[in-house]
Amino acid sequence: MRAVMFKRISWCALLLVFLAAEAQAQRRGGTTRRRTSTTTTTTEEEVVNPATGNAVTPPPAPAEGDAAATPLRPDDISTPVVDTPRKSLRVDGVTSKNSVRDRVPIAYDNIREDDKFWEKRIWQVIDIREKMNLPFQYNVEDENGVNQLFVNILLSAIKSGEVQAFNPIDDRFTTPMSYEEIQTKTAGEERTVRSIDPVTGEEKLVTTRDEFDPRTIVQYKIKEVWVFDKEASALKVRILGIAPMVSRMNEDGSLRASIPLFWVYYPDLRPVLAKFDVYNQNNDAASMSWEDLFEMRFFSSFVIKENNAYNREIKDYIKDGVMRLLEGERIKNQIFNKEQDLWQY
């Protein structure tokens, strides 16, 4: 009789232990739960992303009708990622700035063809690594979330259709260039790869391309013409075009050449540049527009070419770098002295 009682007590104890273990497993999230599909049965195992080669762990599928069925980002925010400027929701400063960009550039003075007494066409390069050109490196978003880097301003204007880009096959603005062509030159062709979403675990084909780093643009080429207006008795300058320069490297890492990425006709670009402020490292309250910077010549540059019979750049007939800079300064002094020589005292 005692043996029978002891056996029943042992079976009851084992049953209680099993029930307790099952309840604890359910509280921990059901580690034995499996997700079934019509094609394959997927368990919570690591999956290798073929696009990146990194291991990802797909989460279990939520129940039908569950609020958690909406895909979440890794930071548990259900709002989709949108690549749009983020406007500041508070006044970022002492006073609120005028968000209406309604500034327009001042129209050029009309120069008649008969009043052009003397003219010289030159090409210069602005190197943003020079101290005077540091505003070109200002890579910060304003209160409206618009990036202030100069090359981003150009690309944004081209993408929105405000400005027409031209192919750098020549600098006479003969061949229009689309924004998609610029993307292909900066980030390469689009390609389709297999990818596994690290959040949902779904495998799909995605279209991707390399990212373009705008900080790699360190030089800008400008084309301008200097003309002496006989009616105003003054030497005037007109910028005709601006082109960001991209560097092409050799296999050993040395610089092979710097070529224009695209050309933008500057008179068309002036209304866009008038809307964006230039960073002033000495006083944030004293700002001017990018159009003011170019018109008032608040930048440092060096001459790389003047209009000549052989259509050559300075580097084509002078190999030494220092002598090239001296030749560029000679051309600048020649233009300055031309105006002075026209005056009689």
MARBA-939622 format. One line per 10 residues: number of its first residue (from 0); their letters; for each residue x, z, y of C-alpha. Coordinates in steps of 0.05 Angstrom, whole numbers, always signed. Layout:
residues N
NUM	A	X:Z:Y; ...
END
This chain:
residues 345
0	MRAVMFKRIS	+0:+0:+0; +56:+17:+48; +92:-48:+32; +30:-88:+50; +22:-51:+116; +96:-62:+134; +90:-136:+119; +29:-144:+165; +64:-107:+221; +125:-153:+215
10	WCALLLVFLA	+81:-216:+219; +45:-188:+281; +113:-175:+315; +137:-245:+301; +72:-274:+328; +79:-234:+392; +151:-257:+402; +130:-330:+393; +72:-324:+443; +118:-291:+494
20	AEAQAQRRGG	+170:-346:+487; +117:-400:+496; +88:-367:+558; +158:-361:+589; +172:-435:+575; +108:-455:+610; +126:-412:+671; +194:-447:+676; +162:-515:+683; +150:-538:+612
30	TTRRRTSTTT	+220:-558:+589; +189:-588:+526; +142:-633:+565; +156:-707:+556; +133:-766:+597; +104:-823:+557; +96:-895:+576; +66:-956:+545; +136:-986:+534; +187:-930:+529
40	TTTEEEVVNP	+191:-855:+524; +235:-825:+579; +263:-755:+575; +298:-717:+631; +367:-745:+618; +418:-773:+666; +412:-847:+682; +468:-890:+711; +451:-930:+773; +478:-1000:+759
50	ATGNAVTPPP	+484:-1015:+834; +529:-956:+851; +553:-931:+783; +531:-860:+800; +491:-817:+752; +420:-798:+774; +368:-753:+741; +297:-779:+748; +244:-725:+760; +184:-716:+714
60	APAEGDAAAT	+123:-757:+731; +69:-717:+767; +0:-711:+739; -55:-760:+758; -90:-740:+822; -37:-689:+838; -17:-683:+911; +55:-687:+888; +44:-758:+863; +66:-784:+932
70	PLRPDDISTP	+141:-802:+928; +184:-752:+966; +251:-763:+1000; +310:-721:+976; +297:-674:+1035; +225:-662:+1011; +195:-701:+1069; +139:-747:+1049; +144:-789:+1114; +176:-856:+1098
80	VVDTPRKSLR	+243:-873:+1128; +234:-919:+1187; +293:-953:+1222; +266:-945:+1293; +293:-910:+1355; +275:-836:+1357; +250:-817:+1426; +266:-748:+1452; +204:-703:+1452; +232:-657:+1506
90	VDGVTSKNSV	+267:-667:+1573; +340:-674:+1554; +369:-649:+1620; +349:-616:+1685; +302:-672:+1707; +266:-726:+1668; +295:-796:+1675; +253:-856:+1690; +239:-889:+1623; +213:-953:+1656
100	RDRVPIAYDN	+270:-1002:+1656; +245:-1047:+1712; +311:-1060:+1748; +327:-1133:+1761; +394:-1162:+1782; +407:-1188:+1852; +404:-1264:+1854; +469:-1302:+1865; +482:-1336:+1932; +471:-1410:+1928
110	IREDDKFWEK	+535:-1450:+1931; +526:-1523:+1947; +567:-1575:+1911; +596:-1600:+1976; +619:-1529:+1995; +663:-1520:+1934; +730:-1529:+1967; +771:-1504:+1907; +755:-1482:+1836; +793:-1452:+1777
120	RIWQVIDIRE	+765:-1437:+1707; +799:-1382:+1666; +787:-1343:+1603; +802:-1268:+1598; +799:-1214:+1544; +772:-1143:+1555; +805:-1094:+1507; +761:-1032:+1502; +820:-990:+1478; +847:-989:+1549
130	KMNLPFQYNV	+831:-928:+1590; +790:-965:+1643; +747:-997:+1589; +727:-933:+1553; +652:-941:+1573; +650:-999:+1523; +661:-948:+1468; +603:-902:+1488; +566:-897:+1421; +508:-849:+1437
140	EDENGVNQLF	+432:-856:+1438; +394:-845:+1502; +328:-806:+1510; +289:-865:+1483; +333:-870:+1421; +367:-935:+1442; +441:-939:+1424; +486:-948:+1485; +545:-983:+1450; +555:-1049:+1486
150	VNILLSAIKS	+557:-1093:+1424; +492:-1061:+1400; +460:-1078:+1467; +480:-1151:+1456; +455:-1152:+1384; +390:-1118:+1402; +376:-1169:+1458; +390:-1227:+1411; +346:-1197:+1356; +288:-1187:+1404
160	GEVQAFNPID	+294:-1258:+1431; +311:-1237:+1502; +377:-1274:+1499; +399:-1336:+1461; +465:-1332:+1423; +509:-1394:+1415; +556:-1414:+1360; +630:-1402:+1376; +647:-1473:+1352; +658:-1484:+1427
170	DRFTTPMSYE	+649:-1445:+1491; +603:-1495:+1526; +539:-1464:+1497; +519:-1527:+1458; +496:-1499:+1390; +444:-1443:+1387; +456:-1389:+1336; +402:-1345:+1304; +406:-1271:+1292; +406:-1283:+1216
180	EIQTKTAGEE	+468:-1326:+1223; +502:-1270:+1261; +483:-1220:+1206; +513:-1267:+1154; +579:-1270:+1193; +583:-1195:+1203; +555:-1167:+1138; +559:-1225:+1089; +505:-1259:+1048; +446:-1222:+1020
190	RTVRSIDPVT	+450:-1208:+945; +400:-1181:+894; +422:-1124:+848; +388:-1079:+797; +378:-1009:+824; +345:-944:+800; +309:-903:+852; +341:-833:+850; +274:-802:+870; +223:-837:+826
200	GEEKLVTTRD	+269:-861:+772; +239:-931:+776; +284:-990:+761; +275:-1050:+807; +311:-1108:+840; +332:-1096:+912; +362:-1143:+964; +422:-1114:+1000; +483:-1134:+1041; +544:-1099:+1068
210	EFDPRTIVQY	+537:-1055:+1129; +568:-1079:+1195; +608:-1027:+1233; +601:-1044:+1308; +662:-1001:+1323; +706:-1056:+1294; +692:-1097:+1357; +749:-1077:+1403; +755:-1139:+1447; +708:-1183:+1487
220	KIKEVWVFDK	+725:-1253:+1511; +696:-1274:+1578; +694:-1343:+1609; +691:-1345:+1685; +701:-1393:+1743; +732:-1376:+1811; +707:-1419:+1869; +722:-1418:+1943; +658:-1426:+1983; +674:-1466:+2046
230	EASALKVRIL	+610:-1445:+2080; +621:-1370:+2069; +697:-1376:+2074; +703:-1330:+2014; +730:-1334:+1943; +675:-1319:+1893; +674:-1309:+1818; +619:-1325:+1768; +622:-1301:+1696; +595:-1355:+1651
240	GIAPMVSRMN	+597:-1325:+1581; +614:-1264:+1539; +636:-1265:+1466; +651:-1205:+1421; +717:-1216:+1383; +725:-1201:+1308; +793:-1192:+1276; +815:-1230:+1215; +869:-1195:+1174; +922:-1221:+1126
250	EDGSLRASIP	+930:-1195:+1056; +987:-1148:+1078; +942:-1116:+1131; +972:-1152:+1191; +929:-1185:+1244; +920:-1259:+1233; +874:-1278:+1290; +817:-1254:+1334; +759:-1303:+1338; +693:-1301:+1377
260	LFWVYYPDLR	+633:-1277:+1337; +583:-1312:+1382; +575:-1332:+1455; +522:-1307:+1503; +508:-1342:+1569; +520:-1288:+1621; +468:-1309:+1673; +415:-1303:+1618; +443:-1235:+1599; +442:-1205:+1669
270	PVLAKFDVYN	+369:-1181:+1667; +383:-1144:+1602; +447:-1112:+1626; +411:-1088:+1689; +367:-1043:+1646; +422:-1003:+1613; +466:-950:+1646; +541:-946:+1639; +572:-880:+1617; +611:-846:+1674
280	QNNDAASMSW	+661:-797:+1645; +669:-762:+1712; +597:-752:+1733; +535:-761:+1689; +490:-763:+1749; +527:-822:+1782; +508:-879:+1736; +508:-954:+1745; +483:-1011:+1703; +524:-1056:+1659
290	EDLFEMRFFS	+507:-1113:+1706; +538:-1073:+1763; +600:-1061:+1722; +612:-1136:+1711; +593:-1157:+1781; +637:-1105:+1815; +694:-1119:+1765; +700:-1047:+1741; +738:-1067:+1678; +809:-1084:+1659
300	SFVIKENNAY	+826:-1152:+1629; +883:-1200:+1618; +884:-1276:+1623; +893:-1316:+1559; +878:-1386:+1585; +869:-1427:+1647; +840:-1496:+1651; +898:-1544:+1638; +912:-1616:+1618; +930:-1598:+1546
310	NREIKDYIKD	+872:-1549:+1536; +921:-1497:+1510; +919:-1421:+1511; +978:-1382:+1535; +997:-1362:+1464; +1005:-1436:+1446; +1066:-1445:+1491; +1091:-1373:+1499; +1106:-1334:+1436; +1131:-1269:+1465
320	GVMRLLEGER	+1074:-1219:+1478; +1103:-1189:+1542; +1116:-1258:+1571; +1043:-1276:+1557; +1019:-1217:+1598; +1066:-1237:+1655; +1040:-1308:+1652; +969:-1281:+1657; +988:-1240:+1718; +1020:-1302:+1749
330	IKNQIFNKEQ	+954:-1339:+1742; +916:-1281:+1774; +965:-1279:+1832; +959:-1354:+1840; +883:-1347:+1849; +892:-1289:+1898; +944:-1326:+1939; +901:-1388:+1942; +849:-1351:+1983; +902:-1321:+2028
340	DLWQY	+935:-1388:+2041; +870:-1418:+2065; +868:-1370:+2124; +906:-1385:+2188; +927:-1330:+2236
END
